[in-house]
Amino acid sequence: MALDRTKLAYMGGPGRAPRLWSYTTTDTQATTIAANYFLAAYSQLQVGDFIFCRAANATAVVTDMTILVVLTATSGGVTVAVKSA
């Protein structure tokens, strides 16, 4: 599937500091962390932003919450990674 920009919501964060986003999808976590999943939103995202991503588990039930961090955000590509403790 593809990013549904209507479900990507800005939650806060000033200026160039890391900003917070929320996103809910029926796509799996593996799909959401694939390269360029968030490409349609590259102009909104900046390196260091956090995305609280609620994605589907293996049974297609939206339950898995993952914190993603934006590693790159350009017209050529957007990459994210799962934020580890």
Secondary structure, 3 states (H helix, E strand, C coil): CCCCHHHEEEEECCCCCCCEEEEEEEEEHHHHCCCCCCHHHCCCCCCCCEEEEEEECCCCCEEEEEEEEEEEEECCEEEEEECCC
